[in-house]
Amino acid sequence: MAPPRLIGPFTQALTLRGLPALGALSDDLLEVINNAGVLISNGRIQRVDEWSVLRTELKGSGIEEVRVETLFEAKGLSCPPYLTLTPGLVDAHTHICYAGSRARDYADRLNGVSYEEIAARGGGIRDTMRHTRAASEEELFMINLQRLSDHRRRGVTTVEIKSGYGLSVGDELKQLRAIKRLGESGMSRVIPTCLAAHVLPPEYRSSKGDQHQDYLAEITQSLLPRLRAESLAARVDAFVEPSAFPVEIARDYLQQAKNLGFDLTVHADQFSRGGAKLAGELGALSADHLEASTEEDLLALKRGGVTAIALPGASLGLGIGYTPARRALDLGLSLAIASDWNPGSAPMGHLLLQASLLGAAEKLSAAEVWAGITMRAARALGLTDVGTLQPDHSADMIVFPTSDYREILYQQGMLNPCLTFVQGSPQLTYVEGSVC
């Protein structure tokens, strides 16, 4: 058992604690502690308070004092003069476990070819499926370990990762086993989700009968029990669109998954309506995308206690409107913001940049943006011990080289963390550059 450690001092600590889970947020609700320190024991936060107060109260107790500058000096780096501490970011929707590239699809979209047209001619998700099926579990693990590292370098310490590019029992298992290994690597906290209901695989498109139902029946009977047996995922997702899985077919599948004890999340209302209402009806943890949602759809989510997840990366990648985030908050929903990092519609994967741009476009307060990428994103994943700096939470924290937390969103992703803690373990990401 490691001895407790007092880490600091930090110019500011933005704790995100005490914020309501639902509805609009004003910036005066944000708790900012000046000249802060954090007491950590066994990878968890014991206390966050002023550095001088903690030092005085803990004097003579045998607590190990770790001054932040020593972490930099050990690597031969100069510590920035100002440091702002925040919770580690929580990315509640990604598709980073894939092989291949869709640069051709992106070029086609720039030339006016629609997402649906690209998919119809064999591009899109099915193109990534072919590359992912051809990759081994080890190759998927190594490729995505680098992506996980990139995400952590940008401050993301909790990552949801979906399958959905295998589209067969064997290949979905391969993806989810690679995702499980990513979680075991200790790089970040990983939340796996089974998205076998992403699109209909080509094997079924050429068969007779009710192809969608036949495929989902195979997934329900042959894949979902294996997820339980191997502890590969406790969450099930479905892409609910006429071009993927229509509402009535998706409803039966998701209800069966729920009956088996899986938590639900839904790709909802990206191009057409129907998915959000289904998510509300089934009581899903979250409904993600919602670019096509109306007030009626958002109210259905509110009745079902569903967290709305905005995915600005997909809007940027596809050139479509943003999720109506302002309206969702004003109606009293919980709003999370995620990157949707994927090879097709959202290849950037920079959560902080995307959240900053969504905030400007949808007139969100700083408190609403920060909550959306920390404590409310954790809520969307059913997590209760990440997303804020408070006692008994995992010591997942990030440090920015600035004296003012407001600089972080203001610089729209250009100000990156210089230090990241995952369960109290520090990793320097500092690169010499501008300090605010």
LUMMAR-971392 format. One line per field, with one value per residue (C-alpha): residue number from 1; x, y, z. Coordinates in Angstrom, 3 decimals. Layout:
<vonus>
resi = NUM|...
u = X|...
v = Y|...
w = Z|...
</vonus>
This chain:
<vonus>
resi = 1|2|3|4|5|6|7|8|9|10|11|12|13|14|15|16|17|18|19|20|21|22|23|24|25|26|27|28|29|30|31|32|33|34|35|36|37|38|39|40|41|42|43|44|45|46|47|48|49|50|51|52|53|54|55|56|57|58|59|60|61|62|63|64|65|66|67|68|69|70|71|72|73|74|75|76|77|78|79|80|81|82|83|84|85|86|87|88|89|90|91|92|93|94|95|96|97|98|99|100|101|102|103|104|105|106|107|108|109|110|111|112|113|114|115|116|117|118|119|120|121|122|123|124|125|126|127|128|129|130|131|132|133|134|135|136|137|138|139|140|141|142|143|144|145|146|147|148|149|150|151|152|153|154|155|156|157|158|159|160|161|162|163|164|165|166|167|168|169|170|171|172|173|174|175|176|177|178|179|180|181|182|183|184|185|186|187|188|189|190|191|192|193|194|195|196|197|198|199|200|201|202|203|204|205|206|207|208|209|210|211|212|213|214|215|216|217|218|219|220|221|222|223|224|225|226|227|228|229|230|231|232|233|234|235|236|237|238|239|240|241|242|243|244|245|246|247|248|249|250|251|252|253|254|255|256|257|258|259|260|261|262|263|264|265|266|267|268|269|270|271|272|273|274|275|276|277|278|279|280|281|282|283|284|285|286|287|288|289|290|291|292|293|294|295|296|297|298|299|300|301|302|303|304|305|306|307|308|309|310|311|312|313|314|315|316|317|318|319|320|321|322|323|324|325|326|327|328|329|330|331|332|333|334|335|336|337|338|339|340|341|342|343|344|345|346|347|348|349|350|351|352|353|354|355|356|357|358|359|360|361|362|363|364|365|366|367|368|369|370|371|372|373|374|375|376|377|378|379|380|381|382|383|384|385|386|387|388|389|390|391|392|393|394|395|396|397|398|399|400|401|402|403|404|405|406|407|408|409|410|411|412|413|414|415|416|417|418|419|420|421|422|423|424|425|426|427|428|429|430|431|432|433|434|435|436
u = 0.000|1.491|1.761|-0.630|0.781|0.081|0.531|0.783|0.783|-1.489|-2.342|-5.975|-8.035|-11.315|-13.108|-16.453|-17.935|-21.377|-22.853|-26.424|-26.705|-29.480|-30.213|-28.495|-25.460|-24.062|-20.377|-20.890|-21.604|-18.015|-15.782|-12.271|-9.690|-6.668|-3.219|-4.583|-3.296|-4.643|-4.242|-4.135|-4.095|-4.095|-4.992|-7.976|-8.538|-8.847|-9.153|-8.824|-8.149|-5.746|-2.127|-1.210|-4.188|-3.393|0.308|-0.451|-3.019|-0.896|2.413|4.062|1.629|4.159|2.337|4.681|4.776|5.225|5.806|4.794|8.036|9.948|7.994|9.251|12.780|13.066|12.663|15.014|12.179|11.357|8.039|5.636|5.175|1.402|-0.594|-4.336|-5.688|-8.940|-10.549|-9.411|-11.668|-14.256|-14.920|-18.231|-18.462|-15.603|-14.961|-11.166|-10.773|-10.426|-7.921|-7.530|-8.299|-11.242|-9.365|-10.970|-14.445|-13.533|-12.281|-15.517|-17.600|-15.635|-16.736|-20.400|-20.974|-23.265|-22.506|-25.370|-24.153|-20.642|-22.050|-24.289|-21.335|-19.327|-17.455|-18.113|-18.460|-18.193|-14.832|-13.508|-15.066|-12.938|-9.715|-10.679|-11.583|-8.200|-6.316|-5.339|-6.287|-2.658|-2.585|-5.796|-4.411|-1.141|-2.793|-5.264|-2.785|-1.253|-4.664|-5.324|-1.960|-2.822|-6.133|-4.455|-1.910|-4.862|-6.275|-8.734|-8.381|-11.664|-12.611|-15.665|-14.714|-17.207|-16.891|-18.957|-16.365|-16.245|-19.921|-19.670|-19.606|-15.929|-14.742|-16.789|-15.252|-11.809|-12.469|-13.861|-10.959|-8.556|-10.579|-10.450|-6.666|-6.555|-8.347|-5.907|-2.929|-3.461|-3.102|-6.618|-9.897|-11.718|-15.468|-16.260|-19.524|-20.815|-21.991|-22.517|-25.755|-23.820|-24.849|-25.974|-22.888|-22.518|-23.109|-26.681|-27.379|-27.291|-29.362|-33.081|-35.674|-35.698|-32.006|-31.846|-33.760|-31.740|-28.461|-29.612|-30.952|-27.491|-25.896|-28.388|-27.985|-24.288|-22.495|-24.203|-23.832|-20.092|-19.741|-20.990|-18.901|-15.654|-16.520|-16.021|-18.818|-21.778|-23.179|-24.989|-25.491|-27.370|-27.233|-30.904|-31.426|-33.399|-30.056|-28.753|-31.347|-34.871|-36.660|-38.959|-36.163|-33.756|-36.408|-36.698|-32.927|-32.287|-35.123|-33.672|-30.245|-31.813|-33.597|-30.190|-28.928|-27.014|-27.061|-28.239|-27.029|-28.368|-26.976|-30.048|-31.381|-28.159|-29.891|-33.537|-35.812|-36.985|-33.928|-34.271|-37.842|-36.760|-33.944|-36.414|-38.885|-36.243|-34.606|-31.171|-28.239|-27.644|-28.809|-25.894|-25.816|-29.316|-28.485|-31.967|-33.827|-36.732|-38.022|-40.468|-37.573|-35.591|-38.589|-38.851|-35.261|-36.078|-39.037|-36.826|-34.004|-31.626|-28.423|-28.075|-24.602|-23.558|-20.907|-19.536|-16.758|-19.333|-20.946|-17.553|-16.603|-19.883|-20.635|-24.023|-25.673|-24.768|-26.811|-29.331|-27.306|-28.605|-32.212|-31.501|-30.047|-32.833|-35.361|-33.622|-31.619|-28.165|-25.818|-22.517|-20.078|-17.993|-15.565|-17.139|-13.526|-13.932|-12.308|-15.206|-17.198|-15.004|-11.343|-9.914|-10.677|-9.735|-12.370|-11.331|-11.183|-14.589|-16.227|-14.846|-16.288|-19.661|-19.768|-19.269|-21.788|-24.510|-23.920|-22.982|-21.488|-18.029|-19.694|-21.904|-18.959|-16.774|-19.608|-20.231|-16.700|-16.301|-19.023|-22.000|-20.044|-19.294|-23.007|-23.712|-21.444|-22.981|-19.755|-19.803|-16.103|-14.655|-15.352|-14.836|-12.088|-13.591|-13.021|-13.296|-13.033|-10.291|-7.261|-7.668|-6.524|-4.940|-2.785|-2.654|0.155|-2.037|-3.038|-6.703|-8.979|-10.905|-7.888|-8.416|-11.688|-10.714|-7.741|-10.032|-7.858|-4.519|-3.636|-2.949|-2.216|1.385|0.782|-1.765|-2.592|-4.417|-5.292|-2.665|0.121|1.702|2.720|4.391|3.115|4.756|6.102|7.957|5.658|3.216|2.299|-0.644
v = 0.000|3.319|6.070|9.027|11.900|15.619|16.972|20.648|23.550|24.419|28.007|26.959|23.799|23.597|20.840|20.470|19.140|20.120|20.812|19.719|16.682|18.207|21.419|24.696|25.788|29.233|29.836|31.095|27.461|26.465|25.883|27.242|26.790|29.085|27.859|24.329|20.944|17.409|14.618|11.199|7.684|4.411|6.125|7.989|11.558|12.077|15.839|18.980|22.261|25.160|24.006|25.981|24.619|21.020|21.410|22.924|20.309|17.390|18.569|15.793|13.135|11.360|12.292|12.402|15.880|15.936|19.396|19.530|21.120|18.021|15.926|18.165|18.437|14.635|14.703|17.612|20.059|23.440|23.561|26.143|29.101|28.654|25.425|24.802|21.434|19.938|16.504|14.208|14.461|11.739|10.830|8.990|7.974|6.762|4.182|4.125|0.346|0.027|-0.587|1.220|4.752|6.475|9.400|8.591|8.884|12.253|13.529|12.354|14.183|17.364|16.902|16.671|12.924|12.219|9.899|7.628|7.504|6.547|3.764|2.475|1.924|-0.047|2.724|3.995|1.585|-1.528|-0.366|-0.091|-3.484|-5.088|-3.650|-4.466|-8.046|-8.444|-7.204|-9.528|-8.896|-7.996|-5.506|-3.870|-3.663|-2.019|0.423|1.532|1.693|4.599|6.247|5.817|7.429|10.364|10.806|10.755|13.316|15.626|15.090|12.232|9.753|7.829|6.535|4.650|2.436|0.679|-2.398|-2.383|-2.814|-6.606|-7.222|-10.964|-12.917|-13.801|-10.379|-8.522|-10.754|-9.968|-6.233|-6.449|-8.596|-5.972|-3.273|-5.255|-5.431|-1.661|-1.268|-3.617|-1.604|1.061|3.839|5.125|3.839|2.090|1.433|-1.134|-1.095|-3.711|-2.029|-5.168|-3.485|-0.865|-1.714|-4.892|-6.928|-7.846|-11.558|-10.775|-8.246|-11.032|-13.522|-14.131|-13.430|-10.658|-9.913|-7.377|-9.594|-12.675|-10.886|-9.455|-12.858|-14.338|-11.522|-11.978|-15.751|-16.193|-12.966|-11.371|-14.446|-14.539|-10.920|-11.912|-15.073|-13.247|-9.937|-8.101|-5.517|-4.575|-2.083|-2.552|0.090|0.223|2.628|3.482|4.807|3.548|2.925|0.908|-0.573|0.876|1.712|-1.317|-3.794|-2.023|-1.933|-5.721|-6.189|-3.531|-4.804|-8.295|-6.919|-5.041|-8.200|-9.918|-7.257|-4.974|-1.196|0.521|3.445|4.468|6.154|8.342|10.954|11.577|11.869|11.124|11.063|8.037|6.910|9.463|8.453|4.822|5.629|7.396|4.531|1.954|4.050|4.023|5.555|7.898|8.903|10.039|12.390|13.975|16.379|15.796|15.917|18.249|19.518|16.608|14.162|15.914|15.816|12.064|11.767|13.839|11.611|8.542|9.993|9.681|11.724|13.539|13.238|15.816|14.739|17.921|16.000|14.303|17.642|19.055|15.973|15.712|19.410|19.133|21.056|20.567|18.769|21.286|21.413|24.778|23.654|20.330|22.094|24.647|21.779|20.317|17.466|16.308|17.074|15.304|16.126|13.387|13.158|10.331|9.616|7.268|6.716|8.102|11.055|12.199|11.335|14.210|12.848|16.062|16.302|19.609|21.352|20.010|20.896|24.438|24.909|23.458|25.822|28.830|27.620|26.644|29.461|27.153|28.500|27.389|25.424|23.580|22.694|21.536|19.483|17.957|16.577|15.565|14.857|14.663|12.508|10.186|10.086|9.051|6.048|5.157|6.055|7.613|8.002|10.107|13.531|15.669|16.428|15.259|12.691|9.000|9.723|8.239|10.537|11.076|14.671|16.898|19.989|22.884|25.472|28.478|30.638|30.876|27.931|30.138|30.117|26.415|26.723|30.140|28.629|26.017|22.958|24.660|24.675|21.061|19.484|19.375|16.701|13.897|11.669|8.347|6.874|9.152|8.017|11.031|11.267|14.376|15.576|18.966|20.504|23.830|26.539|29.257|29.569|31.755
w = 0.000|-1.102|1.509|1.162|-0.877|-0.831|-4.370|-5.298|-5.185|-8.114|-9.022|-9.390|-9.017|-10.934|-9.023|-10.897|-7.651|-6.417|-9.854|-10.628|-12.874|-14.975|-16.812|-17.528|-15.516|-14.791|-14.254|-10.704|-9.748|-10.522|-7.516|-8.061|-5.297|-5.486|-4.445|-4.200|-3.160|-3.438|-0.899|-2.587|-1.134|-3.088|-6.332|-4.897|-3.811|-0.069|-0.026|-2.184|-0.401|-0.192|-0.222|2.894|4.827|3.917|4.727|8.118|9.083|7.878|9.328|11.313|10.102|7.884|4.666|1.662|0.170|-3.601|-5.005|-8.646|-9.777|-8.690|-11.198|-14.006|-12.659|-12.571|-16.355|-16.843|-17.572|-16.128|-14.320|-15.811|-13.445|-13.344|-13.148|-13.242|-12.099|-13.437|-13.441|-16.223|-19.265|-19.898|-23.557|-23.489|-27.174|-29.396|-32.121|-31.903|-32.176|-35.945|-38.717|-42.028|-43.201|-44.846|-46.380|-49.749|-48.237|-46.757|-50.099|-51.727|-49.126|-49.857|-53.465|-52.514|-52.182|-49.226|-46.317|-47.416|-51.048|-49.941|-47.752|-50.569|-52.889|-50.346|-48.591|-45.101|-42.201|-44.380|-45.729|-42.179|-41.484|-44.200|-42.750|-39.173|-40.036|-41.733|-38.655|-35.816|-32.201|-31.498|-34.372|-33.165|-29.648|-30.731|-33.157|-30.551|-27.701|-29.612|-30.049|-26.348|-25.632|-27.909|-26.102|-22.707|-23.894|-24.623|-21.155|-21.642|-18.781|-19.210|-22.672|-23.892|-26.862|-29.131|-31.283|-34.463|-37.206|-36.965|-37.745|-37.154|-33.918|-34.244|-35.350|-32.755|-30.097|-31.508|-31.251|-27.733|-26.549|-27.893|-26.119|-22.871|-23.171|-23.698|-20.387|-18.705|-20.021|-17.354|-19.934|-19.157|-17.808|-20.667|-20.862|-23.615|-25.562|-28.005|-31.214|-33.280|-34.456|-36.410|-39.976|-41.671|-42.694|-46.383|-45.738|-44.753|-47.468|-50.055|-48.074|-48.229|-45.555|-42.961|-43.026|-40.204|-37.804|-38.793|-38.104|-34.786|-33.755|-34.319|-32.306|-29.475|-29.320|-30.088|-29.154|-26.153|-23.892|-24.731|-23.624|-20.195|-20.018|-20.879|-19.130|-22.405|-22.166|-20.006|-22.530|-25.858|-28.542|-31.858|-34.806|-35.242|-38.765|-41.779|-43.523|-40.542|-38.149|-38.317|-35.072|-34.877|-35.513|-33.168|-30.429|-30.214|-30.162|-27.529|-25.363|-25.452|-24.529|-21.642|-20.501|-20.443|-18.054|-20.423|-20.095|-23.264|-25.305|-28.719|-31.828|-32.194|-34.621|-36.510|-39.892|-39.117|-36.095|-34.125|-32.191|-29.403|-28.666|-28.609|-26.179|-23.908|-24.126|-23.185|-20.479|-22.118|-20.279|-23.201|-26.648|-28.804|-31.840|-31.866|-34.714|-36.212|-32.896|-32.241|-28.894|-28.855|-29.096|-26.371|-24.059|-24.656|-23.439|-20.382|-19.491|-19.809|-17.699|-20.666|-20.953|-24.273|-25.806|-28.373|-30.887|-32.485|-34.237|-36.466|-37.302|-38.248|-40.259|-42.144|-42.492|-40.771|-37.945|-34.312|-31.696|-30.236|-27.033|-25.798|-26.140|-24.429|-21.398|-21.244|-21.240|-18.189|-19.713|-18.732|-21.638|-22.228|-25.028|-26.663|-29.574|-31.633|-32.722|-35.692|-39.095|-41.120|-39.865|-36.938|-37.572|-35.488|-32.032|-30.176|-27.444|-25.909|-29.287|-30.320|-26.998|-27.205|-30.690|-29.704|-26.745|-29.021|-31.611|-29.130|-26.614|-23.755|-20.551|-19.482|-16.684|-19.187|-21.430|-18.530|-17.022|-20.446|-20.728|-17.080|-14.511|-16.890|-19.315|-16.392|-15.616|-19.220|-18.667|-15.321|-13.493|-10.030|-9.188|-12.010|-13.487|-10.371|-7.862|-4.583|-1.833|-2.771|-6.483|-8.624|-8.770|-12.526|-12.982|-15.599|-15.251|-17.707|-17.922|-17.158|-14.210|-15.262|-16.093|-18.532|-20.855|-21.553|-23.489|-24.806|-26.630|-28.240|-27.849|-28.480|-24.767|-23.882|-20.489|-19.336|-16.699|-16.402|-13.443|-13.846|-10.458|-8.970|-11.295|-13.043|-16.689|-18.066|-21.430|-21.264|-24.440|-24.255|-25.508|-24.565|-20.901|-19.975
</vonus>
